[in-house]
Each structure stands twice: as C-alpha cells, then as structure tokens.
C-alpha cells in the first residue's frame, strides 16, 4: 500500500516506522508542505487535533486516496468533502518514534470510515474497534486519563518524593504493583491505604506535610479514592 503521512512529530514518525516495517511504501511530509503530497492509497493526517480540519482543506484533490486522521477526539466531519475518509486512533502512548513504532504493532485501534483503514490495522497485527460518534469525546477522555493523566500523576509523586529526599524511581515498584492489582482485581478491590480504611487523620497529616502547590491535586485524588472506598464497603457488605 502507498501511504503518505502528514506530520513529522512523534505520532507521524511512529506510524512511518511501523507502517514501513509492515511492508508498506511510506512517504512523510511536513504539515506545511501539503502541496507536495503525491497521489497514493492513504493520506494519514498525524497533526494536532485542532489542525486536522485545516490540513484536510489544504490537501490536493485526490478522488482515489483515503484521507484519514488519527485524532481520537474527532469524527469524520473534520475531513470535509473528500470522497473517501476515515480515522485511525491507536490506544498506545507514542512517546518516541522507536517506542511508538513498536507499540503500534499489535495495538488496539479505534477505526471509522473507509474499509481500507481496517486493512491497515490488520497489516499491523492490531485489533480494530468501533466507537459511536456520540461517545468519541468520552472515549478520548478515558484514553487521556489512562496515559497523559497517569504521567501527570507520576509527576506529582516525583515532586512529593523530592521533598523528602527521595526519587520517583523509589516509588515506581509500588505504582507498578498497584496497576497489576487493578488489572487482576479491578480498581474497587485493588484500593488500599488510608482512604480505603477511613483514616481521615492520616489524610489530614498528609495535607499538612506536603507543599501547598501539591495539595489541590492530592485532595482531588483522595476524594476519588474515598468514592472507591465507599464502593468497596458496599460490595463487602452485600
């Protein structure tokens, strides 16, 4: 398959490497060189979500090519009047081209539109799922929390660790074990710690000990933990 990728960022270069490894002929273009995109089977827009519509408008007309984006939050409407359109959003973090390319192999993809996109997923050894347009923003929110917000949470841990003379790495085994418990038992059963026990005095001590700049994040998270703890108590007494 002849594929043109628009966007030289982490996502575009990750797809470039993965699709080449899968046997496709791939060319990659900068987002401001759309006039140089040549006829092909698939034009994959790997640009920020807010720029997809503009990129689609500025593409040269090609009635044969499928024009697709990888924006998890956007429907096909942003692709305008192109006769063949689609979307392909991977449920993996593309933190670097090499890591991203490896993760795209066998990944789960949210796919919509032209059947050609399902062929692309198959060539990557992936799994294709469909998301209703009405649920797309909610789907993307869940994906962002699972990846981006988890990274932000680890930034919060790193700040707290630094304040007591430790490093984020010291706490990563604890985080990995908690995620393993979530995978095996679900978040309600996996919850431990003061929120699960109702130890409010401990939580108050935490708030007094941590930097003021980190308290809002801690409060938001402890409130979520207390909500899970209530579900835990309900399930225990059923």
ZIZI-V893502 format. One record per helix or strand. SS is the DSSP state (2 for helix, 1 for strand). FROM is the first residue (numbers start at 1). LEN is the number of residues. Records with the same first field share a line. If there is no record, write none. Layout:
BEGIN
SS=FROM-LEN ; FROM-LEN
END
This chain:
BEGIN
1=2-5 ; 25-5 ; 42-4 ; 66-4 ; 85-6 ; 108-6 ; 127-3
2=10-12 ; 34-3 ; 49-10 ; 76-4 ; 97-8 ; 116-8 ; 133-31 ; 168-18 ; 187-4 ; 194-4 ; 200-10 ; 212-25
END
